[in-house]
Amino acid sequence: MRRTAIVYAILVAGCATKQYTYDKPGLTPAKLDHDMRLCRKEANDPQMVALPGTPRSDMTILNRCMERKGYTVRQEERQ
């Protein structure tokens, strides 16, 4: 029973994901989508392990790319 609780705690901790918000004056949804596509392409890491349907992006590289494009990047913790 104790071993199960430890495994469960590790799994729950691993499921917490970091969510990012990108703000920029005069931003339109189309511009955000365009810039995100370019930055995801730059940050793509095919060797990264990710859940199916989840982008394999290095978030540090993606966020730096978005900052270079004039965005303010904010991190929010989600579970």
ROTORTI-261274 format. One line per 10 residues: number of its first residue (from 0); their letters; for each residue x, z, y of N, C-alpha, C, O, CB. Coordinates in steps of 0.001 Angstrom, whole numbers. Glycine has a CB too. Layout:
// ROTORTI-261274
NUM	a	X,Z,Y,X,Z,Y,X,Z,Y,X,Z,Y,X,Z,Y ~ ...
//
This chain:
// ROTORTI-261274
0	mrrtaivyai	821,0,-1190,0,0,0,864,0,1253,594,-755,2187,-934,1199,-1 ~ 1890,827,1287,2763,892,2469,3466,-439,2697,3600,-890,3834,3803,2017,2314 ~ 3915,-1064,1614,4601,-2348,1724,3658,-3402,2308,4072,-4230,3119,5132,-2802,344 ~ 2396,-3368,1896,1405,-4305,2416,1215,-4111,3914,1097,-5087,4655,67,-4134,1685 ~ 1186,-2864,4365,1013,-2576,5793,2195,-3097,6596,2013,-3613,7699,846,-1066,6025 ~ 3397,-2971,6061,4589,-3454,6761,4557,-4977,6862,4839,-5534,7924,5875,-2989,6037 ~ 4221,-5642,5781,4137,-7103,5792,3072,-7552,6789,3288,-8501,7542,3818,-7647,4375 ~ 1930,-6878,6795,856,-7218,7720,1319,-7057,9176,1033,-7910,10017,-380,-6337,7449 ~ 2024,-5978,9465,2509,-5733,10831,3476,-6826,11262,3443,-7267,12411,3193,-4356,10926 ~ 4326,-7260,10361,5270,-8342,10682,4519,-9641,10939,4840,-10372,11877,6294,-8537,9536
10	lvagcatkqy	3522,-9930,10112,2747,-11154,10302,1988,-11146,11624,1956,-12159,12323,1772,-11340,9151 ~ 1389,-10033,11970,642,-9935,13222,1583,-10100,14406,1252,-10787,15373,-103,-8587,13311 ~ 2741,-9480,14338,3722,-9605,15427,4185,-11049,15552,4409,-11531,16662,4935,-8673,15186 ~ 4331,-11740,14435,4761,-13140,14465,3696,-14070,14990,4012,-15183,15410,5168,-13582,13096 ~ 2442,-13653,14982,1353,-14499,15448,1172,-14433,16960,482,-15276,17533,69,-14105,14765 ~ 1772,-13459,17606,1671,-13372,19067,2406,-14572,19661,3579,-14802,19364,2268,-12012,19609 ~ 1722,-15316,20483,2334,-16503,21078,2419,-16337,22577,1603,-15656,23198,1541,-17771,20725 ~ 3415,-16967,23135,3572,-16941,24579,2857,-18154,25153,3061,-19286,24715,5076,-16925,24988 ~ 2041,-17897,26115,1271,-18935,26782,1860,-19107,28181,2217,-18122,28826,-264,-18574,26839 ~ 1964,-20328,28645,2524,-20600,29959,1492,-21283,30841,674,-22077,30376,3783,-21462,29843
20	tydkpgltpa	1552,-20957,32116,696,-21578,33121,1604,-22309,34096,2640,-21785,34505,-205,-20517,33859 ~ 1211,-23524,34466,2000,-24349,35373,1177,-24632,36629,92,-25210,36559,2439,-25678,34683 ~ 1705,-24219,37768,1024,-24416,39049,1884,-25267,39972,3114,-25205,39947,701,-23060,39714 ~ 1203,-26061,40785,1891,-26897,41761,872,-27278,42831,-256,-27641,42499,2528,-28175,41087 ~ 1248,-27202,44110,300,-27588,45164,-165,-29042,44997,636,-29934,44718,943,-27399,46551 ~ -1461,-29258,45173,-2028,-30608,45087,-2073,-31177,43674,-2191,-32390,43501,-1243,-31533,45954 ~ -1983,-30331,42679,-1932,-30764,41286,-3270,-31335,40825,-4328,-30766,41094,-1526,-29602,40389 ~ -3206,-32461,40131,-4392,-33034,39490,-4207,-32923,37979,-3070,-32876,37509,-4620,-34535,39929 ~ -5288,-32879,37209,-5153,-32824,35753,-4345,-33998,35192,-3569,-33818,34253,-6527,-32799,35110 ~ -4516,-35186,35753,-3786,-36359,35270,-2285,-36199,35495,-1485,-36551,34629,-4292,-37631,35968
30	kldhdmrlcr	-1904,-35668,36654,-482,-35475,36961,114,-34417,36036,1227,-34588,35538,-290,-35063,38445 ~ -617,-33324,35801,-139,-32289,34888,64,-32867,33489,1095,-32620,32862,-1129,-31107,34842 ~ -903,-33630,32997,-778,-34251,31672,438,-35170,31603,1182,-35149,30623,-2048,-35041,31331 ~ 635,-35972,32637,1764,-36905,32685,3089,-36143,32638,3967,-36470,31840,1694,-37779,33960 ~ 3230,-35134,33487,4469,-34366,33533,4699,-33591,32240,5834,-33493,31773,4449,-33410,34715 ~ 3639,-33042,31658,3779,-32323,30390,4249,-33259,29277,5092,-32887,28460,2446,-31665,29998 ~ 3704,-34470,29249,4135,-35445,28238,5625,-35729,28369,6344,-35746,27370,3332,-36756,28369 ~ 6096,-35954,29600,7515,-36249,29822,8395,-35060,29427,9431,-35234,28785,7758,-36618,31298 ~ 7981,-33865,29809,8780,-32675,29509,8751,-32330,28022,9755,-31869,27480,8278,-31487,30324 ~ 7624,-32545,27357,7572,-32303,25907,8498,-33262,25171,9141,-32892,24188,6128,-32452,25380
40	keandpqmva	8557,-34490,25656,9451,-35476,25052,10908,-35022,25206,11703,-35131,24273,9242,-36874,25698 ~ 11241,-34519,26380,12592,-34017,26640,12900,-32781,25801,14031,-32605,25349,12759,-33693,28124 ~ 11903,-31928,25591,12100,-30656,24891,11874,-30744,23385,12005,-29739,22686,11182,-29620,25465 ~ 11543,-31909,22881,11246,-32071,21460,12439,-31656,20601,13570,-32067,20859,10857,-33522,21158 ~ 12183,-30852,19594,13212,-30402,18664,12682,-30587,17245,11997,-29705,16725,13610,-28908,18931 ~ 12991,-31734,16601,12441,-32016,15272,12886,-31035,14192,12268,-30983,13128,12825,-33396,14861 ~ 13936,-30261,14434,14402,-29293,13439,13683,-27949,13558,13854,-27076,12706,15903,-29084,13579 ~ 12883,-27781,14607,12169,-26526,14813,11032,-26405,13792,10353,-27385,13485,11618,-26440,16264 ~ 10840,-25209,13283,9743,-24936,12358,8514,-24587,13191,8567,-23696,14039,10105,-23775,11353 ~ 7405,-25290,12947,6175,-25042,13695,4973,-25252,12783,5059,-25952,11774,6086,-25965,14938
50	lpgtprsdmt	3864,-24644,13148,2628,-24837,12401,2162,-26280,12539,2418,-26910,13566,1535,-23863,12888 ~ 1487,-26813,11534,977,-28177,11640,90,-28332,12879,-761,-27487,13159,192,-28554,10371 ~ 302,-29413,13606,-473,-29687,14812,85,-29023,16051,-449,-29208,17145,-1879,-29249,14616 ~ 1163,-28242,15898,1788,-27578,17025,3028,-28365,17436,3826,-28753,16583,2147,-26112,16676 ~ 3194,-28602,18736,4385,-29351,19164,5667,-28604,18816,5726,-27377,18897,4333,-29618,20672 ~ 6660,-29338,18440,7967,-28755,18136,8831,-28851,19379,9774,-29639,19446,8648,-29472,16925 ~ 8492,-28037,20353,9164,-28076,21645,9948,-26797,21889,9487,-25698,21581,8154,-28296,22766 ~ 11138,-26960,22446,11913,-25815,22908,11314,-25438,24259,11476,-26164,25240,13477,-26140,23011 ~ 10622,-24301,24309,9890,-23920,25518,10805,-23661,26708,10387,-23852,27850,9062,-22692,25249 ~ 12028,-23235,26474,12970,-23026,27570,13277,-24357,28239,13292,-24448,29467,14271,-22357,27062
60	ilnrcmerkg	13521,-25382,27446,13814,-26707,27990,12575,-27275,28672,12673,-27841,29761,14302,-27662,26875 ~ 11403,-27128,28040,10165,-27637,28631,9906,-26972,29983,9571,-27653,30952,8973,-27400,27680 ~ 10057,-25653,30054,9793,-24948,31311,10794,-25317,32393,10415,-25434,33558,9818,-23448,31085 ~ 12046,-25502,32044,13038,-25941,33033,12691,-27327,33566,12833,-27593,34760,14452,-25948,32416 ~ 12240,-28200,32688,11832,-29542,33088,10665,-29461,34077,10662,-30143,35102,11440,-30385,31850 ~ 9681,-28627,33761,8525,-28491,34650,8939,-27896,36005,8417,-28298,37045,7444,-27607,33989 ~ 9863,-26953,35993,10352,-26385,37249,11078,-27439,38085,10930,-27473,39306,11285,-25198,36971 ~ 11863,-28300,37431,12536,-29395,38154,11525,-30325,38815,11818,-30936,39842,13434,-30200,37197 ~ 10344,-30430,38230,9299,-31290,38783,8468,-30573,39848,7480,-31118,40342,8390,-31786,37667 ~ 8873,-29343,40202,8221,-28626,41291,7139,-27643,40888,6427,-27125,41748,7643,-29589,42206
70	ytvrqeerq	7002,-27377,39602,5983,-26451,39127,6487,-25010,39172,7685,-24758,39042,5554,-26816,37706 ~ 5568,-24077,39355,5831,-22664,39175,5359,-22324,37770,4198,-22548,37426,5115,-21779,40273 ~ 6262,-21784,36962,5952,-21470,35569,5729,-19966,35441,6571,-19160,35837,7093,-21946,34616 ~ 4571,-19608,34876,4255,-18196,34622,3986,-18016,33141,3342,-18845,32499,3030,-17724,35467 ~ 4494,-16913,32616,4306,-16596,31197,3257,-15520,31038,3239,-14536,31778,5628,-16147,30554 ~ 2377,-15715,30060,1360,-14733,29709,1449,-14512,28213,1552,-15470,27447,-78,-15199,30135 ~ 1412,-13256,27790,1471,-12923,26361,61,-12946,25783,-846,-12322,26335,2135,-11527,26135 ~ -129,-13657,24683,-1440,-13724,24001,-1266,-13331,22560,-195,-13499,21975,-2066,-15144,24100 ~ -2343,-12798,21987,-2323,-12476,20553,-3503,-13104,19891,-3682,-12960,18682,-2322,-10959,20310
//
